Amino acid sequence: MTPPVNTTRSPLNATRSNENLLTDNPELYEARFPDADRLAGRWAEDCLRRHDAGARVLDIGCGTGRDAAHLHAAGRTVVAADLSEAMLAYARTHHRGPDYVRADLRDFDLHEDPVDTVVCLDSALLYCHTNAELDGFLASCRRSLTPGGLLVAEMRNGAFFLGRTELLDAPAVNGFTWQGTAYTSTTTLSVDRTAQLLRRTRIWTADDGSPPHEQRSAWRLLFPQELRHVLAAHGFEVLDLHDGPGPRTEPAWQEGAGPGERTDQDRLHLVARLTRHD
Ligand SMILES: C[S@@+](CC[C@H](N)C(=O)[O-])C[C@H]1O[C@@H](n2cnc3c(N)ncnc32)[C@H](O)[C@@H]1O
């Protein structure tokens, strides 16, 4: 039977090819990447407690706002920022508590009181594709932080791809159902060695009759030693840098688990302190 065609409401029809389907449709984002136990927010709060962080937090690249709202519920005063207006609108209504503002993580100045911690989760930092953008991010963090403030980040690990091809060999196919429509994403990753980027092509299909939608994006392939070097250059001391356990590792982080000691697997977890504030 031919599936019904829903040309007005389907997110696939409403999203242009250069746009990000999930970023532009935050409900879909949460359906595709559920975190009902708020593991990422709990892991971030655990990092803050272990390192005696003050109350004020900026969550940059906050997405749907669920981690920011978790930190708010834990008693923090949270400003949360993203580039996507759709994400911010969703966050303001679905994850209330934080103050949501629009900012580009590659160069931001929120003109607010300095915060005690900048949090940047799920590879948002890797949208800094060039060294200049990475410098812009860290200079912005430095401007926004109190002396002794923390940077807590969680992202893919560029070093994982050295000598390993399992994530590159074949497209990854994922499916989920949202509001009665079954969505399938077919994701192909490739390494651009010159730009040091992990490039992603994702083709979306839905059983509501809408045509396939292709989107492209990229993450910086950032290596642990490179990260240490650029952090030191910006006045940060690395307190933790490890591949897990974390909110998106297998097995996942659990309450009470401390940081690991290696940086070999697919994810990197960083806690750094701003020790030079010039
Ligand atoms: C993978 S999502 C992670 C969202 C959230 N941190 C989480 O863990 O659920 C990446 C987010 O970064 C945002 N983003 C991408 N480029 C950005 C930029 N230049 N400045 C600010 N946010 C950006 C996207 O809009 C998206 O919400």
The ligand as a Gaussian input file, in Angstrom:
#p B3LYP/6-31G(d) Opt

LIG

0 1
 C       24.860000      17.504000      18.819000
 S       23.958000      18.876000      19.379000
 C       24.301000      18.835000      21.127000
 C       23.256000      19.572000      21.916000
 C       23.408000      19.478000      23.429000
 N       24.671000      20.024000      23.885000
 C       23.252000      18.052000      23.882000
 O       24.223000      17.492000      24.402000
 O       22.147000      17.498000      23.742000
 C       24.947000      20.225000      18.830000
 C       24.304000      21.572000      19.089000
 O       25.256000      22.574000      18.755000
 C       24.570000      23.627000      18.123000
 N       25.527000      24.375000      17.317000
 C       26.115000      24.010000      16.150000
 N       26.969000      24.965000      15.750000
 C       26.925000      25.936000      16.700000
 C       27.584000      27.187000      16.849000
 N       28.472000      27.609000      15.942000
 N       27.307000      27.927000      17.939000
 C       26.388000      27.510000      18.866000
 N       25.738000      26.337000      18.773000
 C       26.007000      25.564000      17.699000
 C       23.479000      22.967000      17.307000
 O       22.438000      23.876000      17.007000
 C       23.056000      21.860000      18.272000
 O       22.021000      22.294000      19.116000

